[in-house]
Amino acid sequence: MNITLRQLAVFVGIARQGQVTRAAQALAMSQAAASMALADMENQLGAALFNRLGRRLSLTDTGREILPLAQEMLDRSREIEEVAQAKGAAFDIHLGASVTIGNHLLPALLAELSRTQPLGKVHLARFNTEQVLKRLLAFEIDLGFIEGPASDPQLQFFPWLSDELVVFASPEHPLVCGGATPEALQSVSWVTREAGSGTRETFDRAFGEIGITPRIALELEQPEAVRQCVRLGMGLGCLSALELKEAFAAGWLAPVPTPFLDLSRELRVVVHRQKHHTRGIRAILALCHIAAADLPATAQARAADRFAGSFAKPD
């Protein structure tokens, strides 16, 4: 049996794309060559890797079992090339991060990574928490950063940092000066993040704990859109303190005190349990572990210096 790396790449590409044509385009080869590579691999294995539904392909049980092994082989082959080309100092890694983390925390971490690993190449895409997990399960990204509660036996979750959401409004809103109660929050309109985002999960959980069903007027995918709609008086909002520091400082949004709501949450790093820990993954995990709350005090102090001000609450 002589399964080639090209066959493995075609198999993984089709698993990701769901079609031979798209996989061939991504691999810069002809559709006929991709189809032949898959057929040869299935013939060598004596097993079908995909169910055929017209032009759409879906993994068989055997295909699902082989996918992480094939991905690991490709990761290792790429790492061999990187070691040879740069004496072990280079890597190429794809990250997926939920919006708040991608906007406010990863720039500092990636700057540190660039300083310590100058030959590393990083690709970063922003999604909501649900989308990050889907891409990890499909091996479309190497490492994920999420801000919402989640669990999956195929994924490994690492605690990273703590965050807290803040209820806010336009400065003219009557609740800004105090007097917010559960009943008051139930009677007003809300502008929130979309279902599937970590921010929305925390928001729903906090209100569920006090038995309140907020009246949601708008659901938006981007924090900036939420901020602007709240600024225009379309309702109250609830976002990470990281997303609100500048707006509070500038005075065009204001916090609404809600001591009866638990809006704290844990930010986590996620990797597929069957994912080979490449040099890039190891480098990023090492940086994230420095900021973990359960490390010794000296490491916590270094983490606090690096992320100084990241979680400062507005006055």
N, C-alpha and C positions, 0 to 999 in steps of 0.2 A: 504494500500500500504506500503510495507516494502522494499524499495530499500536499498541495503547494500553498504557499502564502497567498498567491493570487486567488486561488479557489476560496481560501478562508476570507479574503477581503471581499470577494463577490458575495459570498454567503452572508457576511455581516452587513454589507451594503444593502442587499435585498431585504434582510430582516428589518433594517431601519426604514427603508423607503417604501416597502410593500409592493414594489414593482421592479421588474428587471430593467426597464427602460431608464428609470430615474437612477437606479444604482449604477448602471453602465455610464450614465452621464457624469455622476459624481466621481467615478473612477477613471474617467477619460478613456473609455474603451467602447467598442461597438456592442450593440445589443446582442448580436449573434455570438460574439466572443464571451459575453457574460453568461448567456444561456448555456453555452457549451461548457463553461467552467463549472457552473452549478450542476449540470447533468453528469459531468465526469466525477464530481465529488460525491453525488448521490450514488452513482454506480459503484464507486470504490467502497463506499460505506455499506452499500446494500440496504439503504434505508431512505425513505422520502423525508426531506427536511421541511417541505412546505406543502400546505394544502392549496390546490389550485381552484380559484373561484373567478373564472374569466381571466382578466389581466391582473387581478388582485391576488397576492399571495399572503398566506398567514402561516406562521410556524406550526409544525406538528409538535407533539410532545417530545419527540427525539430532537427536533430542531431547537426547541426551547432549552433543552438540557445542554446541547452542544454550544449554543450561542455564547455564554460567558467563557467557555473554554477557548473558543475560536478568538474571542476578543482578547483574552489574555495572551494567546500566541502572537497576535498582531502587536499588542502592547510591548511584549518582550522583544520582538524583532525590531521595533522602532527604537527601543531603549538600547539595543546592541549597536544600532547605527549611531545613536547619539553619543554613546560611550566612545566609539571609535573616532567619531568626527571631532569631539571636543574633550576627549579624555575624561568623560564622565560628568562634565560640568553643565551640559545642555539638557533641556527637556522641552516638550511641547504638550501643553495641558489645556483642556476645555473645562471651564467652570460655568455653573449655572447658579444664579443668586436671586433671591426674592428682592423686590424693588428697593426697600429701605436699606438693606444690607449692601446691595450693589451700589447705591448712590452715596452712602455715608460712611461705611466701614471698610469696604474692600479697597478703596483707593489707598488708604494708609497701609494696609497689609501688603498690597501689591507693590507699593513703593519700597517697602522693606524687603520684599522678595527680590525686586530688581537690584537692590543694593547688594544683597548677599548672593544672588544667583544671576549675574548679569547676562548669562547666555540662555536663560530660560525664556520661553515664549508662552504667553498666556492669552487665551481667547475667553472673553467673558460675555455671557448673555444674561439678560434680566428677564425673569418670569415671576409669576406668583408661586406660592409654595407648592400647590397642587401640580403645576406644570413642571417645576424642578424635579419632583419625585417621579413623574412619568418619564422624564428624560433620563434620569438615573436608571430606572428599571429597564429602559430600552438601550442602555449603554451609549446614549447619544452625548452625554457629558461624563467627565471623569469624577467630578466632585461637586457637591451641592451645598448651598448655604440657605437655610430656611429660618423663618420667624414664626411659624405656626405649629400647633400640636400635630403630630403625625406619628404613625407606627406602621411598620411593614417588616415581616420576618426576613425579607430578602435584603433589607437595608440595615446599615449600622449607623447609629446616631451618636455624635459626640457633642456633649455640652460645650458651649463656647463662651458666650457673654450674656448678660442680662439687659433687658430693655423694659421700658414702660410706656404705655400709651397715655395721651393727654386729651381730655375733652376740651374743645375750643370753639370760639364763635367770633363774629365780627365785634369790634370794640364797643359798638353801640347796643349790643344785645343785653337785655335786663339781667340775665343770669351771670354775666361777667362780674357784677358787683356782689355776688353771693346769693344765697337763697336757693341754690340748686338742690332739689330733692328727687328721690326716685319718681314721685308723681309728676313733678315738673318735667323731668326728662322723658317721660312717657307721652306727654302732651305736645311736645315740640316736634318739628320735622328734622330729619337727619340726612346728611350727605355722607355716604360711607364708601369704603373700598368694596370691590366685587367679591362674591362668594368664591372660595378657593384660595383667597389671599390669607396670609398669616395674620394680618391686621384685622381682617373681618372675623376670623376665628376667635381671636382674643376678645374682640368687641362683643360678639354673640355670647361667648362664655361668661363674660363679666355681667352682662345684663340678665342672662339666664339665672345666675346665682342669686340675684335679688328679686327674681320673679317679674321682671319687666320686659315687655315686648315693645321696643322702640318703633316709631313710625318712620320708615325709611322712604324718603322722597326721591333720592338719586343714588345709584350705584355706579361708581367710576373706577377705572383701572389704574389711573395714575394719581399719586398723592398731590401733584401740582393742580390737577383739575379739582380735586376735593378742596384744597385750600382756596382756590379762586372762587368756587361756588359758595363756600362759607363766607368768604370776604364780602360777597355780593348780597348776603343776607338770606340765602336760600335754606338755611338750617344750621344746626350744630354739626360739628365734625369730631372725629376721633382718630388721631394718627400718633405715630411714634414721636416722642420728644425730639428725636433726631431730625424729624421732618419739619419741626416747628420753631426751632431756636431763632432762626433769622427773622421769621415773620413776627415772632413775639418781640424781638429786639427792635424791629422797625416800627412796631406799633400798629400794623394793619390786621393783625389777629390777636386775640387775647385768650388766656386759659380760663376755663370754667372749673372751679374747685369741686371735686366729686370724691371726697374721702371715703364714701360708702362703696365705691367701686374698686375691685381688684383688677387693675389693668396691667399688671406685671406679666412678663413673659420671658422665656428662655430662647436665645438664638442658638442654633445648632449647625454643625457641619455633618454632612451625610455622604456616605459612599456605599456602593453596592458591595455586599459581603463577598461576592465572587470576583470582584474587580482586583486585578493585579495592582499592587501599590507601586507605581512607577516612581522614578526620581522626583518628578514634579509633585505628585501627590504627597510623597513623604516630606518634601520641603515645605509645602503649604500646611500640612498637618502639624509639623514642628512649630511653625509660627503660631498657629491657632492654639496649640497646647500651652504655649507661654502665657496666653490670656485666660486659660481655664481657671475657674474659681477654686478648684480643689488642689491646685499646686501649692508648693511652699510659699511662705510670705514673700521671699525675695523675688520669686518669679512673678507673683501677683504685683509687686511693686513695679517691676519692669513693664508689665502689661499695662498698669495704670499710667505710667509715663507715656507709653506709646499711644495709647488711646485717650490721652488727657482731653477732657472736655467733651468727649463723644456722647456721654450720657448726662451731661449737666442739665438740670431742670431749670426752666425759666423762673426768674424771680417773681 
